[in-house]
Amino acid sequence: MMQARIMRPYTEGFFRRAGIVSGMSVLDLGAGVGDVSILAGDIVGPGGRVVGLDRDAAGLERARQRTVEQGCSSWVSFQATNLDDFSTADQFDAVVGRYILLYQPDAAATLRRLISFLKPGGIVAFHEVDFSCPHPSYPPCEVFDEVVWLVAEVFRRVGVRPDFGRFLGKTFLDAGLPFPAIVAETLVGGERGSAFYSWVGAIVVSVAPRLADLGLALPAGVVADHSLAAKLEGAAVAQGSQIIGSTQFGAWARKALWS
């Protein structure tokens, strides 16, 4: 949810530029605890409809609670399913997702199948990422650069591309879509209190249990707990380091009016 707060302006901008507007029906892939579905629900409003898909039933229960809390439960709903198993007779105005295609074994095949539930002329809009920068700080902040490299390496070793945003154009083409409009925006920070530190620290904590199995280890002096964010902030601020964060890619296209 912290990540979602940071990412929301980028995702919302991509979706609006793609043409998603009030009254549309939207299929959200990989809904998780509902952040993107709720965002899409804010765009389409009560005259529209959003269906979020995710295989994690427990996460979707939290997502449903959040729609009640935020007053959009009448037009934002969820279905627990693997993306490859989902089927419906409905046809949507848009298929969207954030940080979901990079986790698919064959992203183009997944996209190709799910746009079959999209109306002719419907919108396909995805927000993906590239966090593979090998030197994200200058002046170099060694501990920050090391933990960012470590996170990217965890993804590589489990078969997930940390730079998937760079491959959106080919993915759309292989899914049978036109080459998409693609924009990229990079987060930059380094000031005291920047959300970078908490965000990166939380990601390191989340991947730490996998490190030993993957033949990796935390950098010397780094502990994967709540103290990590403060350690990263102290090191970067002491050196006056400018932090180059992950690059956010937005890509969108429309399904052909006829096949």
N, C-alpha and C positions, 0 to 999 in steps of 0.2 A: 504494500500500500504506500510505503514511503517512495518507492520507485515510481509508482503510478502518479503521485503528486508531482514529481519532478518531470515526468514524461508527458503529462496531460496536455500542456500547451502545444507540444510538437505533434502529438497524435491528433488533437482536435484540428490543428491547422492543416495537416495532411488530408484529413477526411473532408473538411469543408472545401479545400481546393479541388478535391476529387469530384465534388458535386453532390455530396450527401446533404440533403436539406429536410426541412420539416415535412412530415407526412409519409416518409419512406419506410419501407420494411427492410430490416438489416439482419443478416446472419453473421454473428461474431464467432470466429474460430478460436478455441483455446481461451475460454472466458475466465478461468481461474476464479477469483473471488469477486469478479464482476466489474472491475474498473472500466474496461473498454466498453462493455455492454451498457453500463450506466452513462458513460460519456456519449455513446451513440444515442442512447435514449434522450439525453438532454438536447441533442441536435434535432432528432426527428419529432420529439414532443409527443403528447398524448394522442395526436392524430396519426402517429406512426406506430411501428412495432419493431422490437428487437428480440431476437432469440439467440442466446449465448450457449455454445456447446463446449463441454469439457468432460474428460473422463473421471475427474476427481469429484465424486458425489459430495464429500464433506466440504470441499471448497465452495461448491455450488449452494450448499445450505447457507453458508455465510453470505454468498452473493444475494440470495433471496431475501435474507434478513435486511441487507443493506438497501435493497430496492424498496422495502416497506419503510425503512427509516427515512429514505429520501423521497418517498411519495411517488415513485414511478413503477410500482409493482404491477399496475394494470396494463402497462405496455412494454415492460421489459421482463422476459421470462428466460428460463434456463432448462437445458436438457442434458442429462448425464449420458455420454456416449463417446466411444472412440470415433475420431473423425472418419475413419474408413468404414465405420458401420452405420453412420447416420444416413437416414433416408426420410424423405417427406414428399408429399404431393404439392406442397407450397412452392411458389416462385417468389424470390426476393428481388428487391430493387438494388441491393448492394450486399457484397460479401467482403468482410473486413477482418483484420486481426493485427495484433501487435506482439512481436517477439514469439511467433508461433511457427513460421515456415522454417526457420533455422533448425528446429527440433525434429522435422519430418525426415524420415529416411530417404524419401523421394518427394521433395517439396512440389515439383512440377506435377507429378502424378496426383498428389493430394489436392492441389489446386484445380487440376483438370476435372477431377471427379466432383468437387464441391461447387464449381461454377455451373454444373448441370442444374442446380437449384436456383440459378440466377435468370431473371427475365432477359430476353434479347435487348441489348442496349444497356443492360445493367452495369453497375460500377463494381470494380474489383480494386480494393484499396488496402495496402499493407504498410505497416510501420516495422522496419527491421533495423539492425544495428551493426556497427563495426567497432569492436573494442580491442582490436589487435595492435594498436600503436605500440611499438617497442620502447619508445622514449617519450612518455606522456608528460614529463615535467622539465622545465628549464627556469633557472639553473637546476641541474639534475638533483632531484630529491631521491636518494638511493632507495630508501625503504618504500616510498610510494611506488616508484617504478617497479620494484621487485614484486610487490603484492599484485599490481595490475598485470604484470607478466604471468604471475602464478595463476590468476583467475583465467586468463586466456588459455593457458596451457592445460588447465583442467578440462576446459571445453574441448580443446583439440584431442586430448587423449580419450575422451568418451565419444568421440566421433561427431561433435557438433562444431560447426564453423563459427568462430568468434567474429569473423568478417563477412557474415552472410549478406549483409546489406549490399555488398559489392556485386552480388550475383542476381539481383532482382530482375534485371532486364532479361537475361537468358531464361530465368525461371518462368517469367510470364510468357515468353515466346514458346518454351517447351510445353506449357500448359494449353497452347492453342489460342493465346490472347495476342493482341497487338503489342508492339513494344511500348512499355508504359512511359508516362511522364515520371521523371525521377528527380527528387530534390534531396539534398543532404545538408544537415545543420549540425555543427559540432559544439558541444558544451565546453566552455572555457571558464576556469575559476582559479582559485588559489587563496582568496582572501580568508581572513579569520571568520569562522562561522559558516563557511561554504557547506552546502549539502553534500558535496563530493566526499568528504571524509566519512560521514556517517553511512553514506550509500556504499562506498567501496568497502568500508569496514564490515558492514552487514553481509555483503556478498562473500567476503573472505570467511566469515564465521559460518556461512551456510555451506560452503564447499569444503571446509576443513575436515569433516569426517571422511571424505573420500581421498584425501591426499596420500595416505600411506598405501592404499590399494593401487594407486596410480603411479607409485614410485616418486612421489613429490613430497616436499616438506616446506614448512613455513620458514621464511628468512630468519636468520639469527636474531634473537631479541624480540621477535614478534609473537604475541600470544593472541589466539583467535577468541577474543571475548569483547565485552563492552568497552574495554580500555583502548581498543585498537584505533577507533576513530580519533580519539584525542592524541594518540601517538602520531598518527599520520598528519593531523593538523599542526601539531607542534613542530614536526620536522619540516614541513613545507613552508609554514609561515616564518620560521627562523631563517630560512634561506631565501625568502622572497620568491618562491617558485611559482611560476605560472603553470597551471594544470590544464592539459588538454584532455578532455573527457572523451567518452564514446561518441562516435558520429551516428546521428539518427537519420536513417533513410526513409523517405516516404515514396511509394510508387503506386500509381493508379492507372487504370485503363478501363475501357468499356468492352463488354462482350459484344460480338458482332450481332447485328440485327437479324441476320439469317446465316445459316451454315450451308 
